[in-house]
Structure formats: C-alpha cells, structure tokens
Amino acid sequence: MIQSQIKPRVFFGASAVIATLLIVTITMPGTADSMFKTAQSWVIDTFGWFYVAAVATFLVVVLVLGFGPAGKLRLGPDDAEPEFPYVSWLAMLFAAGMGIGLMYFAVAEPVQHYISPPEAKSGTITAAREAMAITFHHYGVHAWAIYAIVGLSLGYFTYRKGLPLAFRSGLSPILGKRINGPLGDAIDIFAVCGTVFGVATSLGFGVSQMTAGLAYNYGITDSAIMKVTVIAAVMGVATLSVLSGADRGIRRLSELNLVLAVLLMVFVMCSGPTLFLLRALVQNFGLYLDHFVERTFKLYAYEPKAWMADWTLFYWAWWIAWSPFVGMFIARISRGRTIREFVIGVLFVPTAFTFLWMTVFGNTAISLDLGTAHGGIAAAVQANLSTALFKFLEYLPAAGFTSGLTILLVGVFFVTSADSGALVIDTLASGGKEDTPRWQRIYWCIVLGTTAALLLLAGGLDALQAATLLAALPFCFIMLMLAYGLVRQTSADLDGETISQESPDISERLRRLFVPASRAEIERQIIGHGVPALQSVCQAMLDEGWADSEVKIDSEGASLTIGFGNGRSFVYRLLPRSRPLAAYTAWETPAAHRSRTWMLAARTNSEARHRDLTGFSELQITGDLLGQLESSRLAWGAVSSAAGRQPASSA
C-alpha cells in the first residue's frame, strides 16, 4: 500500500488549479497571452505605488526585527543549534534565491540600462554609472527583504512555536485556529501554485540559456525537442537530489554551484580590467547608498515613465511572486539561527556577493562595449538575451572553456532551483511535513518539469510569466499580514520573556523567609494576582478563536484549561500548599513537628512537581503561565501540534 502524508485539500486543489491553467494556456496560447499581459499592465499601472510602499515596509520591518530587541530570539528553542554550517547555509541561500537570474541578466541588464537609461543620455559614461546603480537597486537589499520577511515568519512560527512549516502558520496571530480551515487551505494552495509557475518560468530562462549556449558554441540546433531533452535530463538529476533531502543533495549541489560561480567570476575579474572593476565596485556602492532612500520611494509620479513599469515595478512584482518558494526554502534551512543572524545572513551577505558579481560582469561588459567590442555586446543584448553572456565571453581569453563552464553552471543552477522548488512544494502540499514519502517528491519534480516543457512547446512561457506577476498582488497583501503577525508575536514573546525574568520583590522574599505565610495570605494572592492573570490569558485565547479556554475557581484554588482538540489540553493550576519551615541545623525538630509555611504553588498537567510563585505579581504569573504554555506546545512537536490545532468541535 502506498503511504501518503499529503494534505488532501491542498494537494488535490493545487494539482487541479495547475492542470486547469496549463490546459487553458496550451489550448488557447494567443488568448491567454493577451489576457494575462493586459491584466499585468493594469495591475502594475494601478498598484505600482502599492508595490513600492510594500517593499519599503518589508525592508524596515526586517531591519527593526534584526537589529532591535527581537534579534536575540531564535528560530527554535533557546538552546537550538543551526542545522547547517554557515558556508553551506549561505551557498543554499545564493543558489535558491537568484542563481539563474544572475547568470541570465549579469551582462544583459547593465547593458540594457546603459543603452536605454531612464534619465541619462544613452551610451555615455553617465549612463554607465546610472546603469550600475539601477542594477544594484534591483538586486540589493530590497529584493532580499522580500524573501526575508517570508522566511523569517515561517521559520519563527514553525521552529519556535511548534506550528507546521506552511504559510498558514505565519497568520496564526491574526486568524487563530481558522488557519486549519478552508481559509488556511486556500492560502497554501495559492502558495503551491505560485511556486510551481514561478519556478517553471525561471526554469524557462535556464533552459533557454543552456540550449542557446549549446547552439552558439557547438552548433547544436536550438529546437523545441532540444529544450525538452534538456529539461528531462536536468529534472532527472533534480529528482535524485530532492530524494536525498536538503542536508545532502541540495546542500552539495549548492556548494558546487557557489564554487563554480566564484571560479567564473574570478576568471572574468582577472582577465578583464581588474583595477577598474575594484574602483567601480566602490563607486557603484557609494552611488547606491547615495540614492538609496530616493530610489526606494521613486515612482516618477511627476514625470511618468514607462521605464518604471518595465523595470523596477516588474522586479518588485517578480521577487514577490518568487517569495513563496525562496522564503519557504530559506525557512526550511534556517532552524537554530537567531533573528539577527538570519537578517545579516539573508539580507547582507547575498547582496554583497551579488554586487560584486554584477560589477564584474556588468562593468566589464560596458567597458568592452565602449572599447574593443565597438558596440558588439550592446547589439548582442538587443538581438538575443540568451546568447548575450556567451558573446561577452568571446572578448575574453579561453572563450571556449569559459562558455562550457557557463553552460555547466547554468545547468547546476537549474537543478538547485528545481530540487529546492520541489522540496518546498512537497512540504506545503503535505501540511508542513518535511519527512514525506519519496513518491510525493517525485510527483512534484515531474509536475515542475512537465509544466516548464509544456509551456515552452506551446509558446506560453510569456503568458505564464505575466500570470505569475499577477499573483504577486494578492500575495503582497498576505506578506503584509505575515509581517504584522511576526511583529505582534515577537513583541508578545519579548514581553513574556521580560516578565518571566523579573524576580519578586526582595523584601517580600526575605519576609517570607523569616515570617511564615498563612493559608489566608496565599488565598488572597491567588484571588488578587493569580485569577486576573488566568483570566487575561483566557480572554486572549478566546479572542483568537479558542472556544475551549476556561478559568475555574474552586475551594482548592484556580485553574486555566485550554483544549487544543484531538485529545490535547493544557491545564495550569494555582493552589495553596504547605511545607515545613527550613531547618538550619541537624539538631532541629523533625520536619513532621516543625512549624509550617504556606506557598503559592503552580503546576501544569505535564509537570510532576509544583513551583513556588509566592510573592509573584499578576504580570509575573502571566509570564510564567505563557512560558509553560510555550514549553508544552514545543514538547508536543510540530506534527502533534498541527494535528492538535483543530476546532473544538472536532475533538
């Protein structure tokens, strides 16, 4: 019998949506292309301001979380260790985030801005400087902030709060237990479909560049059959990689990717105008910083330009459309990192490498075009973007070797994008489970390869690129909700941590040490401090939609019961308990005959012993309660808590 760990409504719902869109695109490619592109133009023209404002918001939120008090919080328990070494982690970030895009546009984008800048005169030194500043803006911290907000939200709620690795989990502070209903399923279906088409269109770039390179360098016909053959071969390797998991196949391929990319970049730097590139890197970065705030909010509102929609707004929509895939993958590999480590690693390290990469290839291409190429590289970019990089390499030594290395590098990027994409989709479609049967991973590899192949055969790649960008608009709203939920949850955790670390008043503790408390005093503390604490947490749970939360007061004390369904419940009880006064010498009266003192005892249904909260304030009791609740939820584990967060009526 075939074992399955799918979440049926997400798995079959997403499969049905993907199949429907493919059928429409294949059977009516012209109509679909026109419809999608018209809708894309309308969205960018109408909501361009919203994309710019949202991306600026994501960047501010990520920076505040990373370098504020929340930066010390960990994506997991406080004693969690990172799952991957730092270099391997960064390699996987780089490979999944922008690998194929950096290969495809490393020469093409700077040269295109140099040919057609938004403000400077075409083909001038001023245009060259502006071209690099714009390229830095499109591939800089703004893009990685989009990925970071998704990855940080999913990683925090999954590894610290014990929720499934699914998009619905990041909305739990807002939606409460409704994340386990149809609304949560719809969010995950949307994320699966967006990931499939986003990765498929990226694979389209990759296969187009690979087959164009084979044709340009080795005379192999760049036909549809060749494209399908390359897709089949690469997806076969990707399937083997994804079967081995993130800790083996994907990690090793990503490390190989990084090594090959660095070798190619170093070769271009050393064989090109090296000193000029070093000076250009510093100046490009300074120009990027100089116009950072201006470009963050620039929309050409007073002098409308079509360039803005074609480039910056297109890129923001594209990064947002890709964020379900990249964000989920980043979360998957970031368990054990602190928020500060995460922000530094995701926001700044890949950005620094990308700036170096774009300077080496972009500035070298512009320098050659102004010199020995005499406009040849610009002409190649205008003629065919897929062959622009290979035309560029002809002006450097060992062009045959570097062209072959480039094709290999694109192929490895192709594989890492496909295998990490399939792993992310499988996790989403299984409700956050990471250890799934092999057939499920194979299924999504086949879906990705088939989608890319059918779109290329039907000529529908452009239409699906437009459809992917359309998906960015509703997902942008979801991302804003993720950001709000993350800020709200980290603030609550910091407040709880501060409260739990506070100690009762010193004079109160000393008084209790020498003056025994009576039962009446402890009962007054339960009523005055304990019950309000229980009621405040109970009301918060009810506000979040947890109908099984209840406070009870009886002759023994007070208790809070929270039912999570499926047999899971959390009980926190406060009651008076007596104990003998401390004996300071071995000759004192035996315990059974000594005077007794009373204490405020706290205990959960999973603890074997009571804890002494005598003298605690209402806020301190609240902090202790929340800490015990979090510990209990983490102890159940992500899988159990996913099953436990069901409506009370299903228990």
N, C-alpha and C positions, 0 to 999 in steps of 0.2 A: 504494500500500500504506500502511495506517495505521501510523504509527510509535507505539511504546509504550515507556514507561520504568517500567512497573508492576513491583512485586514480586509475582508471581502468587499465592503462598500468602496474603499479606496482603490483596491487592486482592480476590480472589475469596472468601476466607474471611470477610472483614469484610462484603462485599456479601451473602453468604448469611445471615450472622447477622442483619443489619439486616432483610433481607426476611422472615426467619422470625418475628422479633419483631413486625414490622408486621402480618403476616398473623394471628398469634395475637391481637394487640390489637384488630384491626379485626373479626375474625370472632367473638371472644368478649370484648367490651369489659367486661361485668359481671364475668365470672370473672377476667379479667386484672387488673382494678382491685382486686378483693377480695384476690387472691393477692399482688399487689405491695404493697398497703398493709399487709397483715398481716405480711409479711416485713419491711417497712420499720420497723414498730413494734417488732418483735422485735429487729432489729439495733440500733436506737437505744437501746432499754431495756437490752440486754445489753452492748453495746460502747460506750455513751456515754462511759464513763471512758477508753476507749482513744482515742476521737477527741480528747478534751480533752488527754490526755497527749501524743498525737502532734503536735497543733498547737503546743503549748508547745515540744516538741522542735524542730520546724521553725523556729520563731522564734529559739530560742537558737543553732541551727546557722548560720542566715543571718547573725545579728549577729556571731558569732565569726568567720566567714569574711570578712565585710565589713570589720570593724574590727581584725582580727588581722593577722599577717604575710602571710596569703594574699591580703589585699586588694589588693596590688600586682600580682598575677598578672593577665594579660589574657586575655580571651576571644578568643584568636587568637595569632599570633606576637607577640613583644615589640614589634615596630615597627608593628603593625596600627593603622589609624586607624578610628574609628567610621564605620559605613556611613551613618547618618542624623544630621542636625543634632539638637542636644539638644531643642529645642522640638518638632520633628516626632516624635522618639522618644517623648517624654512624651505627646504627643497620641495616638499609636497605643496606648501602654500604657493610657491612660484609656479610649479607645473600645472596646478589646477586653476590658478587664478587668471593668468593671461598668456599662457605659453604659446598657443597657436597664433594669437593676436599679435604678440611681439615679433614672431617670425614673419607674419604676413605684412604687417604695417611698419616694420622697423625702418625700411627705406621709403616705402610708399607715402606714409603720412607726412613726415617732414618735407619731402619734396613737393607734395601736393600743396601744402601751406606756403611753401616757397614760391610756387608757380602762381597760386591764387590766394594771396593773403587777404584777410578781411579789411585791413586798414593801410598797410604799406604798399608801395609800388612793386609790382611783380618783378621777380628776378633780380632784386637789388640786395645789397648787404643788409639793409634794414629789414627786408622781407625774410632773409635767412635768420636773423635774430628773433623776429616775431614768430617764425615757424617753429623754432625750438621751444620758445616759451609756451606756445599753444599746445605743443605735443606733451610737454611736461604737465601742463594743466589737465589734459585729458587722461593721462596715465598716472597721475600723482595721488596724493592722499585722499582726494575726494572719491576716487574710484574705490580705493581700499576701505574707506569708511563705510561705503555701501555694503561691502562684503562683511566688514567687521561687525556692524550692528546686528546682522542676521546671525552670524556665527557666535557672537557673544551671548545673544539672547538664548539661542538653542542650547549652547554649552552650559550656561548658568542654570537654566531650569532643568536640564537633563541630569547633569552630574552633581549639582549641589542640592537640588530639590527633589531628585528621585523621580522625575517625570520621564515619559518616553521621548526618544530623540525624534520628535516630529514638530511641525510648525505650530500645531495647535497648542503645544506645551508653552510656547512663549506668550500666548494670550491668556494663560490661566489667571493672572491677576485681574484681568478685565472680564473674562467670560465665566470664570469659576468652573463648575462641573459641566457647563454646557459645552466645553471643549470635547467631551466624549460623545456628543450627539451629532446630528446631521450637519450642523454648522462647522464643527471641527473636521468632519469628513470632507466637506466641500473645500475647506482651506487646504487640506492635504492633497486632494485631487488636483486643485489648481496648481500647487507646487510641483506635483509629479509631471503634469502636462507641460508646464513652463520649463521644467528641467529637460524633458525629452526634446522639445523643439529647440530650446536654447543650445543644448549640446549638439543636436543634429545639424543646426546651421553652422556651428563652429567647426564641426567635422567636415562640412561642405567647404569651408575655407581651406582646411588642411588638405583634403584630397585634391582640391583644385590646384593648390600649390605643388603638391607632390607630383601629380601627373604632368603639370606644365613644366616642372623641372626635368622630369624624365624625357619629355618631348624636346625641350630646349637643348639639353645636354647630350642626350643619347639617341635622338631621332625616333623614339618610340611614339607611336600615334596616340595623341591625346583624345581618345574616344570615350563614349559612354561605357563601353564594355571594359575599357581600362580602368575607369573610375570605379565601377562596381567591383572589379577584381581587387583593386587596392583596398576598398572598403572591407571586402570579405577577409582579406589577409590580415589587415590591421585589427579588425574586430575579433578574429580568431586569437590573436595574441592578447588582446584586451580581455577576452573571456578567461584565458588561462591565468592572467594576472589577477582578475577580480575574484576568481575561485580561491586564490591563495590568501586573499584578505589584504587589509590596509597595512598590516605590520610586516608583510613580506613582499609580495609582488609589486604593489603600488609604491611602497617605500623605496624598493630597489630601483624601479624604473625612474622614479622621480630623482633619485640621487644620480643615476646615469644621465638623465636629462640635464641636470644642473652642470655636471662635469663637461658634457659636450657643448653646452651653451657657452660656458666660460672659455673653453678652448677656442671656439669660433670667434668670440668677442676679442680675446687677447690677440689672436692672429690678425684680425682686422685692425686693431689698435696699433700693433707693432708694425704692420706693413703699410699702414696709412700715415697721415700726418700726425704723429704721436703727440708732439709738443702742442700743436694747435688744438688737439682734442682735449688735452688736460686743461688748457686755458679756457677752452669753450665750455667744458663741464662746469668750471667755477662760475663763469659769467652767466651761463644758462640758468644755474641755480639761483644766482643773485637776481636775475631778471624775473624768475618765477616767484621769488619771495617779494620782490618789489611790487608786483601786480597781483599778489595773492588775493587780497580782500576784494579788489576791484573785479577780477575775473570770477571770483566766487559768486558774485551777485550780478554780473553783467548780462544784460538781455538785449542790448541795442534798442531800448524802448523808444528813444528819441530819434534814432535814425535806423529804422528796421532794415535788417539784412537777412537774406535767405541763407547766408553762410551759417548763421546761428542755428537754424533748424537742421541744416545738413551735417553739422559737426557736433558742437557742444551738446545740444539737446538730444541729438541722436545717441551720443555716447552715454549720457546720463540714463536715458531710457534703456540702452543696451546693457549697462552694468546692473541696473535694477532688475532687468529681465533675467540676467545670469545669476543674480544673488541667491535664489533658492538653491541652486546647485553648489556654487562656491561656498556660500555661507554654511550650508549643511555639512559639506565636506570639511571645512575648517573646524566646525564644532566637533565633528567626529574624531579629529586627530589632536584636539587641544585639551583633553581631560588632564587635570592636575596643574594647569597653568594658572597663575593669578591673573586677575583682570589687567593689572598693569603690564605683566609680561605679555599677555595676549595683545594688548593695544600696541605696544612697542614692536612686537614681532610681526603683527599683521599690517600695521599702518605704515611703519617707517622702513623696515628692512627691505621688503619687496619694492617699495617706492624708490629707495636709494639704488638698488640694483637696476630697476627699470630706467632711471635717469641716466645711469652710466651706459646702459645698453643703447638707449635712444640717441645719446650723444655720439657714441662710437659709430653707429650705423648711419644716423641721420646727418650729422655734421660731415662725416666722410663723404657721403653721397652728394651733399650740396657742394662741398669743396671740390670734388672731382667734376661735378657738372659745370662749375664755374671755370674749371681748368682744362685738364686733358680730355674730358668727355665731350666738351663743347656742346652741352645741351642734350647729349645722348641719353643720360639717365632720366632726365625730365620727360623726354619723348617716350622712353620705355614705360614709365609710370602711367603716362596718359594712354598708351596703347593697350597695356595689359598688366594689371596689378599683380597677377600671379607669377609673372616672369621678371618683375622689376628687380627682385633681390638677386636673381641669377645674372641679369645684365650688369648689375652693380659689381658683382664679384669678378666679372671679366676684366675690370680695370685694376685688379689686384693680382699679385703673384699666385701661382698654383691654383688657378681658377677651376681646373678640373677636379682637384681634390676637395677644395672647399665647397664646390657645388654638390659633390656627392655627400659630404658631411652634412650639408644643409638639408638635403633630402632625408637623410637618416634622422636628423634632429627633428624635422617636422613630423616624421613617422612616429618617433618616440613620444613627442608631444600629443600626437593624435591618439596614441594608445593610452597615455595617462589621463587625457580628458575623457576618453570613452570608459575606461575601467572605473575611475573615480565617480563619473556620472552614473554608471550602472549601480555602483555600490550605494550612492545616495538615494537613487530612485527605489532600490530594493528596501532600504531602511524606511523610507516614507510609506511605501505600499504595505509594509508589514507592521505598521503601527509603532515604529521606533525600535523594533528588534534588530540587533546587529549580528547575531549568530543565526543566520537563516539557512534553509536547505539550499543545496547547490543549484537545483533546477530553477529556483527563483532568480538567482543571479544570472544564470544563462539566459533565462527568458528576457530580462531587461537588456542584456547585451544584444540579443537578436533584435529586440524592438528598436534599439538605437541604430544599429546597422541597417536594418530594413528601412527605417524612416529616412535616413540620410540617402540611401540608394534610390528609393522611390522618388524622392523629391528631385534628385539630380536627373533621373531618367525622364521625369515629367516636366522638367524645367520650372519646377515650383519653388526652388530654393529662395528666390527673391520674395515671393509671396509669404512664405513661412517666416522669413526674417522680419517682414513687416508685421505679421501676426504676433511674433514673439515680442516685438516692441510695443504692440498694443496691450499685451498682457502686463506690461510694466506699470500702466496707470493704476489699475485696481490693486496691484501688488504693492505699489508705493504707499497706499493707504494702510495696507496690512503692516508694512515695515514701520510706519509711524506708530501704529499700535504696539508693535514689538518694542520699539524704543521707549514708549511710555510705560509699558508693563515692566521693562527691565529697570528703569529708573525708580519706579514705585517699589519694586521688590527689593532692590539693593538698599534703598533708603530704609525700608522696614527692617531688613536684616541688620543694618548698622545700628539702628535704634535699639533693636533687641539685644545686640551684642554689647552695647554700652550699658544697657540696663542690667544685663546678666553679670557684667563685670564689676558693677558697683557693689560695695560691701555695706552691710547695715551699719548704722551709726555706732562709732566706737564706744561711746559712753553707754549706749544701750546694751552692747555685748558685755561690757565689764559689769554692768549692773546685774545682768542675768547670771554672770559667773558667780557672784557672791550673794545675790539675793534671789532665791528660787522663785520662778514664776508660778502662779497658781493656775488651775484649770480655767477659772473665770477669766483671767487675763488673756489666755490663749484663745478662748472662745470669742472674746471681744475683738481680738486681732483677726480671726477668721471672718467675722461679720464686717468689720471695718475696712480691712485691707484685702483679704482673700476673696470674698464673694464679689466685690466690684471688679477684681482682676479677672475672675472666671467669667463674669457677665460681659465684660468688654470684649474678650476673645470670642465668646459665644456669639455675640451680636455681629462681630466682624465676619465670622464663618457664615452666619445666616445671610448677611449682606452679599456674600459671594455665592450664595445659592445652595449651601449645605443644610438641607432640611433636617438632618439627623443630629443637630447640635443642641445640647440641652444641659442646663445647670440644675442641680438638685441640692437642696439643703435639708439635712435630717438631724437627728439627735447626736449623731456621731461626728458630723462636720459638714463639708460641702464638696461637691464634685462636678466636673465638666466631662460630658461624654460626647464624642464626635464619631458618628458612624460613617465609614467610607464604603459601605456595601461589600458584598461578596465575602461576608464573614469577618471583615476587618473593622476594628474600632479602637479608639484611643480614649483612655479614661485617666483623668488627672484628679487626684483626691487630696483634700486638705483636712486634717483631723488632729485633735489634741492627743499627745502621747506623753506618758510619764517615764522617768528614768531616775536611777539613784544619783544623788549628788556625788561629785568626784571625790575619790579618796586620795589624799596626798601622802599617806604613809601606809606601810603594810600592816600597821597595828590598829588601823581604824576599824570601826564597826563593819561587819559583813554587809554586803550590798542589800540583802533582804531586810535588814533592820535599819538601814540608813534613811535619812530624810530624802524625799523625792522632789524633783522639779519637773515642771511641765514644759513641753516644747510644741511648736507648730510643725507638724510632720507633713511632708509632701511625698506622694508616691504615685507612680503610673501603673497601669495594669501589666506592664512588661518588666517592672523592677522588683527585685527581691527584697530590697531594703528601703527604709524611709530616709529622707533627707531633712535636715533641720533648717527651717526657714524662720526661726524665731527672730523677731525684730525686723523682718523684711517689710519694706513699704509695698504699696499696691503696684508701683511700676516694677519693682524688683521681682515680685511674684509673677507678674506678667512676663517678664524676661525669662524667668525660669521655666514657666509653662511653655512658651514658644520654643525655647531650646530643647525641651523634652519632646515636644511635638515633632520638631525637625529631626531629632535623632531617631525617633520611632519610624518616621517615614523613610529615612535613608536606610534604616535597618531592614525594612521590608524589601528594598531593592526596586530598581526601575521597573522590572516586569510585573512584580506583585502590585506596586502602586498603580501601574497602568490599569491593571485589572480591577484594583480597588476603587479607583475614582469613577464609580458608576452611580447613576441616580439611585436615591434611597429606595425607590420603589422596586428596583431590580434585585435588592438584597434578599 
